[in-house]
Every structure is written in structure tokens, then in C-alpha cells.
Amino acid sequence: MIKQKLELFFQDLDYDGAAVSFIDNKKVKVFGVFPNERAIIFITSKKKNEYQGIPLEIVEPTPFRVKQSEDHYLSCSPWQVIQYDYQLELKKYILKKIFELDDIEIVRSPKIWGYRTKMEFSFFLDQNINLAFFKRGTYKAKYKLQNGCLLASKPMNDFAIKIVECLRNSLLPLQGDQKILKGIIVRESKTCNQIISSLFVKTNDFYIQPNLKSNEGFFIFYSNPLSPAFTFDQKIFSAGVESLTEKIDNLKISYGIRSFFQNNIDLFLEALNDIKKGIGEGGKVLELYCGVGTIGLFLSSISKQVVGVEINEEACDFAKMNAYQNGIRNFNVLNVGVEKMDENLFENVDVLVVDPPRSGLDQKIIKYVVKYLPKKIVYLSCNPLTQFRDFKDLSNCYRIEFFKFYDFYPQTPHIESLLILVKK
């Protein structure tokens, strides 16, 4: 039986950004430790061929290590304890391992703090109600957050704290709050100075109303108590601003509390411009996992027709509204999951655009691509590992024409990756 507390030397970095060591030929992965560091760690979980742990003490630190900015850093941004330039070097190392490339370009983020457009907080209950994050490796222990998180802007943190203060002033006893409260989501428009937030509760008869400014909105949703996720099962209350709008170049893109939207708006615009340059003018564009339509609408000015496919009904409604409010008439969106879409949509497609979840492309999409062979594929991904897996499935028919990587997520190991593939 392996001891829970160990001192190990870590010699490598895994694809997900965790440092790697070995015990008895089994991998040990720890976030917050880096290559060429020796650390005392605590094992938090054991799988068949892998252990996972958390650092307790860094015995031999890398020269690139810096002091943590937050006590809860392992939960939100485990790379904030190393210099930013070294973060980029480590990301290049991961990308080289995945793509087997020698020349890697990764675009620096103009902001390394406060860049997120969305934050999710839990609650910590002691003598009072507090914001919280779950500790890495557990769904029980939590960090109490006094001032929010540095990945969010000050207005986002202030709004979350305002909701907490409103909860503290409610008449429910703490034991009642523990049974009722689940968490909050806060979202911010970086270009239009708007904030909306949703409180998630485990009962359908809960009510509070914080004082709102003219640029703020607030929702309360009943969320299934049996699910650890923030589910939007029933809207109980709403007040103030109903949605957010971002200015993306010359477009106004609106979205709601339930819709996906990219973080790091500055770098997202750079990626959009690279996509536009990469596909050229003319033709039919099919965009899968299109969300509120941002990429497709951005490409509509150089395309004959753009068709989006999106499973989220709210996002589809916003995509249609975004086309209307920007005067774009060659864009249409279908509310259907990509695994259930009509394959005839692939007929005569010149450019396929995909921005899938971390799990990558559905196998049906791979099958349709191989059958219909669009001239180009634009593949934007927050998970280069599954992106490269999907490319390998397509590599008999496609080659990489353009690739670029963007540091959408400073202080974390996450990377945004853009591939443009051209038919052989």
C-alpha cells in the first residue's frame, strides 16, 4: 500500500499540464509542481495505473517559480506560481509533444489577470455565507474566498460579493441556506461594461433581490439537487439586464446566461481574423457547435451562405437575433445536436468550421467529412489533444495548411488551438 505523503522528483509534464513522476512504474500526476522540481505531495486519488496528488511543500523549486497570488490557486490557476514567459515555454513543450512540430507560435495574452468572461463560484458556510471554490481533487472540501478570484475582473468579483451580502441579510438560518444554496455564475461583457449573474438554488420558492445598477442583471434558477452541475431547470426570478453584448470588430454579438461564449476577447478577435484570412472569399460555410453564431457571422461578409448548427436553444435564438441586429441575411442556424443533424447539410460545403467541446468531434462528423470532403476545415479547439486525434482521423484526406496557438487562459495549462486543414 502506497503512503499518502511522499517526496518525489518530477521530471516531466503531462498533456494536461500536471507534473509527472513515477512510483513502481505507475504515473504520479500533480498540478502546481513543474519539471525538475522536488516536492512533498499528498496522494488524493488512486487509479489502476495512475496516482493523483497535491503539493504540500516544494523542496527544490525551479528558478522560474514565483510566489502564489491566491491561496486557492490550485483550484483556478495552478500555473500562477511560475513566471508568465515560462508558462508559454511549457505550453510550447506540450504542443510540440502533441503535434510533433518543431516550430510553435503561441500568441501572448495582453491580460494575464481578469480576462475571464465567466466565473462559477460555490458557497462556503461557517458562521456566515462566503464565496468558495472546491479544492482540487475533491467535491467536498472547499476554499473560502474573501475577495473572489483574480481571473475575474474587479466588477465581476464585486457583483458576486454583493449577492453574498444579500444572502447574508436574508432571514434564512445558515442550516437552511446549506440545504438550499448551490452556487452562482457571473458573466461580464468586456467591451460593453455589462454584468449578469445567476444564483442556483435547490428549491423552487427561494427569493432575494440585490440592488442592481443599470448595467447589471440577476437571475435565480432552481437547479437539480442531485446534480453537481449548475443546471438551469426552472427560472424562478429575473431582474435588470437580460443578456450581454460584446463588440467583436464591427459586430455586436449578444448572448444569455445559458449560452457559451469565449473568454479572452482580445485574443479571440485575433483568432477570428486569422480564420478569415485563412479561408479566403466565397462559398458555403457550415459551422458546427456554433453557439450564438460569432464565428459564422464574422465570416458572413466573405461567404455566399453560412449555416450554423447548435444544440442549445437559447444560443440559437441569440444567433438569429445577432444576424438580425447586424443586418446579416446570408446566415441561418439550426437547433439540433450535431450527432442528429441531416448529413445533407454537408453537400456543396466549401468550408467547415468547428469549435467543439473538450471531448472533440462526434464520430458521425468525421464520417460525414470523409464522405463529402469540404475544401477546407477550420478547427478551433480548447483541447489540442483531442483536436490532434481528430486530425489524425482526417489525415488521409486533409493536410494542415495553417496552425496557430493562443494563450486564451494565462495562469492555467489550457491552450486555444487553431488548425486550418485543406483537402489533399
C-alpha positions in Angstrom: 0.0 0.0 0.0 1.5 3.3 -1.0 1.9 6.0 1.6 -0.3 9.1 1.3 2.5 11.5 1.8 5.6 11.2 -0.4 8.7 13.2 -1.5 9.3 12.8 -5.3 11.3 14.4 -8.1 9.2 15.4 -11.1 10.9 15.1 -14.4 8.2 15.8 -17.0 4.9 17.5 -17.8 1.8 15.6 -18.9 -0.5 16.9 -21.7 -2.9 18.4 -19.2 -0.2 20.5 -17.5 0.3 18.3 -14.4 3.9 17.4 -13.4 4.8 13.7 -13.7 6.8 11.4 -11.6 6.7 7.6 -11.1 6.3 5.1 -8.3 6.6 1.4 -9.0 6.1 2.1 -12.8 2.9 4.0 -12.0 2.5 7.6 -13.1 2.0 10.2 -10.4 0.4 13.5 -11.5 0.4 16.7 -9.5 -0.8 20.2 -10.5 1.2 23.1 -9.0 4.5 21.2 -9.4 6.8 21.6 -12.5 9.6 19.7 -14.3 12.9 19.5 -12.4 11.2 20.2 -9.0 11.3 18.0 -6.0 8.2 18.2 -3.8 6.4 16.6 -0.9 3.0 15.7 -2.1 -0.2 14.1 -0.7 -1.9 11.4 -2.8 -5.6 12.3 -3.3 -6.7 9.5 -5.6 -5.6 6.2 -6.9 -6.5 4.6 -10.2 -5.3 1.4 -11.8 -2.2 2.8 -13.4 -2.0 6.3 -12.0 -1.9 8.4 -8.8 -3.0 12.0 -8.5 -1.9 14.3 -5.7 -1.5 17.9 -4.5 1.7 19.6 -3.4 2.4 20.2 0.3 5.9 21.6 0.1 8.3 22.4 -2.8 11.7 21.1 -1.6 13.7 22.0 -4.7 11.9 24.7 -6.7 12.5 25.6 -10.3 14.2 29.0 -10.8 11.0 30.1 -12.7 8.8 29.8 -9.6 7.2 32.9 -8.1 5.0 33.5 -5.1 1.4 32.5 -5.4 -1.1 35.4 -5.7 -4.0 33.5 -4.2 -4.4 30.7 -1.5 -6.9 28.9 -3.7 -4.6 28.9 -6.8 -4.7 25.1 -7.3 -8.5 25.3 -7.9 -8.5 28.0 -10.5 -5.0 28.7 -11.9 -2.3 26.2 -10.9 0.3 27.8 -13.1 0.2 31.2 -11.4 3.2 30.1 -9.3 5.6 30.3 -12.3 6.7 33.2 -14.5 4.4 34.0 -17.5 7.2 33.6 -20.0 7.9 30.1 -18.6 4.2 29.3 -18.8 4.4 29.9 -22.6 7.5 27.8 -22.9 5.8 24.9 -21.1 2.7 25.3 -23.4 5.0 25.1 -26.4 6.6 21.9 -25.0 3.1 20.4 -24.6 2.1 21.4 -28.1 5.3 20.0 -29.6 4.6 16.7 -28.0 1.1 16.6 -29.3 1.6 17.8 -32.9 5.2 16.6 -33.4 6.2 20.1 -34.6 9.4 21.9 -34.1 8.2 25.5 -34.8 5.4 26.5 -32.4 4.0 30.0 -32.3 1.8 30.9 -29.3 0.3 34.3 -29.1 0.7 36.0 -25.7 -2.3 37.3 -23.9 -2.5 41.1 -23.4 -4.0 40.4 -20.0 -2.8 37.7 -17.6 -5.4 38.5 -14.9 -9.1 39.5 -15.1 -9.5 38.1 -18.6 -12.3 35.7 -18.0 -15.9 36.5 -19.1 -17.4 33.8 -16.9 -16.8 32.6 -13.4 -18.5 29.9 -11.3 -18.5 30.1 -7.5 -19.7 27.7 -4.9 -20.5 28.6 -1.3 -18.6 28.0 2.0 -20.7 28.1 5.2 -19.1 28.8 8.6 -20.5 31.5 10.8 -21.6 33.2 7.6 -22.1 32.7 3.9 -19.0 33.0 1.7 -17.9 32.5 -1.9 -15.9 29.3 -2.4 -14.1 27.0 -4.9 -13.9 23.3 -4.5 -10.4 22.1 -3.6 -8.6 20.2 -6.4 -9.2 16.5 -6.3 -12.4 16.6 -4.1 -16.1 17.6 -4.3 -16.4 18.1 -0.5 -13.6 20.3 0.8 -13.6 24.0 -0.3 -11.5 27.1 -0.2 -13.3 30.2 1.3 -12.8 33.2 -1.0 -12.7 36.6 0.7 -12.4 38.7 -2.4 -13.3 36.4 -5.3 -10.7 35.3 -7.8 -8.0 37.2 -9.8 -9.0 35.5 -13.1 -12.2 37.6 -12.9 -12.3 41.4 -13.1 -13.0 43.5 -10.0 -16.5 44.3 -11.2 -17.3 40.6 -11.5 -15.9 39.8 -8.1 -17.7 42.8 -6.6 -21.0 41.6 -8.1 -20.5 38.1 -6.7 -19.8 39.6 -3.2 -22.9 41.8 -3.5 -25.0 38.6 -4.0 -23.3 37.0 -1.0 -24.1 40.1 1.2 -27.7 39.9 0.1 -27.8 36.3 1.1 -26.3 37.1 4.4 -29.0 39.7 5.0 -31.8 37.1 4.2 -33.8 35.7 7.0 -32.9 32.1 6.4 -30.8 30.4 9.1 -27.4 29.0 8.0 -28.5 25.4 8.2 -31.4 26.3 5.8 -29.0 28.0 3.4 -26.8 24.9 3.4 -29.8 22.9 2.1 -30.9 25.5 -0.4 -27.8 27.2 -1.9 -25.8 25.7 -4.7 -23.7 28.4 -6.3 -23.5 31.4 -8.7 -22.4 32.2 -12.2 -21.1 35.7 -13.0 -20.7 36.8 -16.6 -19.2 40.0 -17.9 -19.2 41.9 -21.2 -15.6 43.2 -21.6 -16.5 45.7 -24.3 -19.9 47.0 -23.2 -19.5 47.1 -19.4 -22.4 44.8 -18.5 -22.6 42.1 -15.9 -25.3 39.4 -15.4 -25.3 36.7 -12.7 -27.4 33.7 -11.8 -27.9 32.2 -8.3 -28.6 28.4 -8.3 -30.8 27.0 -5.6 -32.2 23.6 -4.7 -35.8 24.7 -4.1 -38.2 26.5 -6.4 -39.5 29.0 -3.8 -36.4 30.9 -2.9 -36.1 34.7 -3.4 -33.6 37.5 -2.9 -33.1 40.7 -4.9 -29.8 42.6 -4.7 -29.7 46.3 -5.6 -28.8 46.4 -9.3 -27.1 49.1 -11.3 -28.4 50.0 -14.8 -25.8 47.7 -16.4 -26.5 44.7 -14.2 -28.9 41.7 -14.4 -29.7 39.0 -11.9 -31.5 35.6 -12.2 -32.4 32.8 -9.8 -32.7 29.3 -11.1 -33.9 26.1 -9.5 -31.1 23.5 -10.1 -31.5 19.8 -9.6 -30.1 18.9 -6.1 -28.9 15.5 -7.4 -26.6 17.0 -10.0 -23.3 18.6 -9.0 -23.5 20.8 -12.1 -25.3 24.2 -12.3 -28.4 23.1 -14.2 -31.0 25.6 -15.5 -34.1 23.6 -14.6 -36.5 26.4 -13.8 -36.2 30.2 -13.8 -37.6 31.5 -10.5 -36.7 35.2 -10.8 -35.1 37.7 -13.1 -34.4 41.4 -12.9 -32.3 44.0 -14.7 -30.2 43.3 -17.8 -31.4 40.1 -19.5 -28.3 39.5 -21.7 -24.8 40.7 -22.6 -23.4 42.2 -25.7 -19.8 42.2 -26.9 -18.4 44.3 -29.7 -16.4 41.9 -31.9 -14.7 44.1 -34.6 -17.7 45.7 -36.3 -20.2 43.2 -35.0 -22.5 43.4 -31.9 -22.8 39.8 -30.5 -25.4 39.2 -27.8 -25.7 36.2 -25.6 -27.5 35.0 -22.5 -26.7 33.5 -19.1 -27.0 29.9 -20.5 -25.1 30.4 -23.8 -21.4 29.6 -24.4 -19.1 32.5 -25.1 -15.4 32.7 -25.5 -13.0 34.0 -22.8 -10.2 36.5 -23.6 -12.0 38.7 -26.1 -8.8 40.4 -27.4 -7.2 37.0 -28.4 -10.5 35.7 -29.7 -10.6 38.6 -32.2 -7.1 37.8 -33.4 -8.1 34.2 -33.9 -11.2 35.3 -35.9 -9.0 37.5 -38.1 -6.6 34.6 -38.7 -9.6 32.4 -39.7 -10.9 35.0 -42.1 -7.5 35.3 -43.8 -7.2 31.6 -43.9 -10.4 30.6 -45.7 -10.5 33.3 -48.5 -13.7 34.6 -50.1 -16.7 33.0 -51.5 -18.5 29.7 -51.0 -20.8 28.0 -48.5 -19.7 27.8 -44.8 -21.1 25.2 -42.4 -20.4 25.9 -38.8 -21.0 23.2 -36.2 -21.2 23.9 -32.4 -21.9 27.4 -33.5 -23.1 28.8 -30.2 -24.5 32.4 -30.6 -23.1 32.5 -34.2 -20.0 34.6 -33.6 -17.6 32.8 -36.0 -20.1 32.3 -38.7 -21.4 35.9 -38.5 -17.8 37.1 -38.7 -17.2 35.1 -41.9 -20.5 36.1 -43.5 -19.1 39.1 -45.2 -16.7 36.9 -47.3 -19.2 34.0 -47.8 -22.1 33.3 -50.0 -24.0 31.4 -47.3 -23.4 30.4 -43.7 -25.3 27.7 -41.9 -24.8 27.2 -38.2 -25.8 24.1 -36.1 -26.2 24.3 -32.4 -28.0 22.2 -29.8 -28.6 25.0 -27.2 -32.0 26.5 -27.9 -31.2 29.8 -26.2 -27.9 30.1 -28.1 -29.8 29.5 -31.4 -32.3 32.3 -30.6 -29.4 34.7 -29.9 -27.6 33.6 -33.1 -30.8 34.6 -35.1 -31.0 37.8 -33.2 -27.3 38.6 -33.8 -27.8 38.1 -37.5 -30.8 40.4 -37.5 -29.2 43.2 -35.4 -26.1 43.2 -37.6 -28.1 43.2 -40.8 -26.7 39.8 -42.0 -29.0 38.0 -44.3 -26.9 35.1 -45.6 -26.7 33.4 -42.1 -29.1 30.7 -40.8 -28.9 28.5 -37.7 -30.5 25.1 -37.0 -31.3 24.0 -33.4 -30.1 20.4 -33.4 -27.3 18.3 -31.9 -24.5 17.6 -34.4 -24.9 13.8 -33.9 -28.6 14.1 -35.1 -28.1 16.7 -37.9 -29.0 15.9 -41.5 -25.9 14.8 -43.4 -27.2 16.5 -46.5 -26.1 19.8 -44.9 -22.6 18.8 -45.9 -23.5 18.9 -49.6 -21.6 21.6 -51.5 -19.9 22.9 -48.4 -16.7 24.8 -49.2 -15.6 25.5 -45.6 -16.5 23.5 -42.5 -16.0 25.4 -39.2 -15.9 23.5 -35.9 -15.3 24.7 -32.3 -16.3 21.6 -30.3 -16.3 20.9 -26.6 -13.1 19.5 -25.0 -14.2 16.0 -26.0 -13.6 16.8 -29.7 -15.7 15.9 -32.7 -18.5 13.4 -32.7 -17.5 10.4 -34.8 -20.5 11.0 -37.1 -19.0 14.3 -38.1 -15.7 12.6 -39.0 -17.7 10.2 -41.1 -19.6 13.0 -42.9 -16.4 14.9 -43.6 -14.7 11.9 -45.2 -17.8 11.3 -47.3 -18.4 14.9 -48.5 -14.8 16.3 -48.4 -15.3 20.1 -47.9 -12.4 22.1 -49.4 -11.2 23.5 -46.1 -11.8 22.7 -42.4 -11.4 25.4 -39.7 -10.9 23.7 -36.4 -10.7 25.9 -33.3 -10.2 23.9 -30.0 -9.6 24.4 -26.3 -8.2 20.8 -26.2 -5.3 20.3 -28.6 -5.0 16.6 -27.6 -8.5 15.7 -29.0 -8.0 18.1 -31.8 -4.9 16.3 -33.0 -6.7 12.9 -32.6 -9.5 14.2 -34.9 -6.9 15.5 -37.4 -5.3 12.0 -37.5 -8.7 10.5 -38.4 -8.9 13.0 -41.3 -5.2 13.0 -42.3 -5.7 10.6 -45.3 -7.8 13.3 -46.9 -6.5 16.6 -45.4 -3.2 18.3 -44.6 -2.5 21.2 -42.2 -2.3 24.4 -44.2 -2.2 26.8 -41.2 -1.8 26.4 -37.4 -1.5 28.9 -34.6 -1.9 28.7 -30.8 -3.3 31.4 -28.5 -2.9 31.8 -24.8 -6.6 32.3 -24.0 -6.0 31.1 -20.4 -2.9 32.6 -18.7 -2.0 31.2 -15.3 -3.5 27.8 -16.3 -2.2 25.0 -18.6 -5.1 25.4 -21.0 -4.4 26.4 -24.7 -6.6 27.5 -27.6 -5.5 25.9 -30.8 -6.4 26.8 -34.4 -5.9 24.4 -37.4 -6.9 25.1 -40.9 -7.0 22.0 -43.0 -7.1 21.8 -46.8 -8.2 18.8 -48.8 -5.4 16.9 -50.4 
